[in-house]
Amino acid sequence: MSTSELAVTYAALILHDDGIPITAEKIATLCKAANVQVESYWPGLFAKLLEKRSVDDLITNVGSGGGGAVAVSAPSAGGAAAPAAVEKVEEKKPEPEEESDDDMGFDLFD
């Protein structure tokens, strides 16, 4: 995240925390007061975004991205629990031992 983007994000959060409407001008003013130079398009982008979305919703839904599905087994028709899954254990095949140079009939230093 760039410094400009971070500064504008903090400015928007400050405005929201104080209950002040979030506008591009107010975001730019806060960034200027903090001596942070931001590109002119960042305050407008954030102000437009936050007109359509609630800051509270954005904060509370930070980690709720699409995750992996969780497998849940349902009980059978008779009411008994489903049988437990059997884990397959892979058997390790013994690796063949490497042949030494002595077995090949020549030596590196002959």
N, C-alpha and C positions, 0 to 999 in steps of 0.2 A: 504494500500500500504506500503510495507516495505521501510526502509530507503535506502537500496541498490537500489531498483527499482526507488525510487524517485530521488536519486542522479544521476543515469544513465540517467533518463529522462531529468533532468535539464542540464546535460552535453551535451546531444544530441541537446537540444534546443539552448544552447550557441553556439555550433559548427555551427548549421544551421543559426543562427542569424548573425554570422560572415562570412558566406559564405564558410566555410571550409568543405571539404568532411568528412562525418561521417564514421569513422572507429572504430573498437574495441580498437585499440591502443590509439587513441586520446581520446576516452571516458574514458578509464582507466587512462590516464595521467591527465585529468581534475579532476577525482575523487580523485586521489592521491594528486594533488595539493591542493585540498580542505580538505585534511585530513579526507576523508570518506572512510572507508574500505567497499568494495563491493565484493560479491562472484564473482569468476572468470568467471562465465558463463553469467552474466548480460550484460557486454559490447558487447560480441559476438552476443547475442540474439538481442539486439537493433540494432546493426550494420547490421545484416542480414535483419531485418524487414525494416529498413529504406533504404536498397538498392532497395527494391521492391515497397515501398510506398513513396509518397511525403509527407514531413513534413507539407507543406502548406495544403495539402488535409486533413491530420489528424487533424490539428488545426481547420480548417474551418468546419469540419464535426463532431465536438465533440458532439453536442446535437441533431444530426439528426437521432437518432435511430428510429426504428419502433414504431410509436405511434398508438393510437386508430383511427378508421375510423370516419369521420365526415359525418353525414347524411345530404344530401342536397336534397331538393324537387325540381323537375323540373316542369315548367309550363305545364298545360294541352294542348291538341291539339288546343283548341280554342284560346289559348293565354292568358286565364285568369289564375290568380294565383290559386294554389291548396288550398283547404279549410284548415283552421288552424286545427291542431290536438286538440282534446278535452282532457283535463287533467282529469284523474279519481282521485277523492278525496276519500280516504278510510274513511269510517265512523267508528269512535271509538265506540266500544260497551262498555257500562258501566260495569266496573268490579264489581263483587259481593263483598259486604262488608264482611270483616272477622268477624266471630262470636266471641264474647267475651267469656271469661271463665265463666262468670256469667250465660250465656245461657246454658251451658253444665251441670249445676247442681252440680259442685264441685269446690273447691278452692284449690290452691296450698298449702296454709297454714292451712288447716283444721286439 
